């Protein structure tokens, strides 16, 4: 089950990407996360439904310094198989 997330709010410069990557890896998810030029964070997550639901719930909270105002979620194609990684900004 692959989902694309766009997370808005105070989510850059607060450890959001690194913490999301750690949480996703701990849940056994595959995919990637990156900053976007508009100040949001984008992630593609893939794995079993329960793990994807768990990372979506986490994304709505974020790390302690983050202030999440919105999480947009859409179905997407699964990312290449591998680990969860932080990619270059877009």
N, C-alpha and C positions, 0 to 999 in steps of 0.2 A: 504494500500500500504506500504509494509515493505522494507526498504533498509538498507544495511550494508555499512558503510563509513569507509574508512581508510584515515586518514588525516596525511600528512607528512609535515615536516618543523620544525620551532621552535614552537612546540605546547605543550611541557611539561614544567611545572614550570612557566607558564604565565597566569594561571587561565582559560585555555581553557576548561577543563572538566566541571568545575562549571558553567561557562558562557553558554556553550552549553546546559547543563542540564536545566538552568533557561530559556533559549530561547525556548527549546523544550517544556517544561512544559507550558510556556505562549502560545504556539501555539496549545496546546491540544494534543501533541504527547505522545506516550508511548514508552518505551524502556530503553536503558542504554548506558553509555559511560565509557570507561576505558583507562588508559595508557597501552601501549604495551612495552615490553622489548627492542624493537628496536628503541624507541624514538618517535614512531608515536602514534596517538590516534585512537581508534576504537569505533564506535558507531553503534547501531541498532536503527532505528527510524521507527515508525509505526503510521499511521493516514491517514487523507484524503490527496489526491494528492497535493492540494494547500499548505497545511502545510508542507508536506515533501519537496516540491520544495523550500519553504521558508527557511527551516533549512539547506538544501543543499547550497543554496546561502549564508547563514550566515557562514556555515562551510568553504567556500572558502575564507572568510575574517578573521574570528575568532575575538577574543578580541583584543584591541589595542596593547598589547605587543607581540602578536603572529605574526609569518611570515609563512604563509601557502604556501608551494611549490606545493602540489598535493593533490587532493581529488579523491580517487578511489571509485566508486559506483557500487554496484551490488544488484540484487534482493535477498531477503532472506525470511526465514520463520518469521512470526510475533513473537515478544517476548511475554512472558506471560502477560496477561492483568494486568494493574496496573498503577502506576505513572512512571515518568521518574526518573531514579536513576543513581548514580555514583557507579560503581562496582570496585572490587579489580583489581589491575593491572594484566596483562597477559604476 
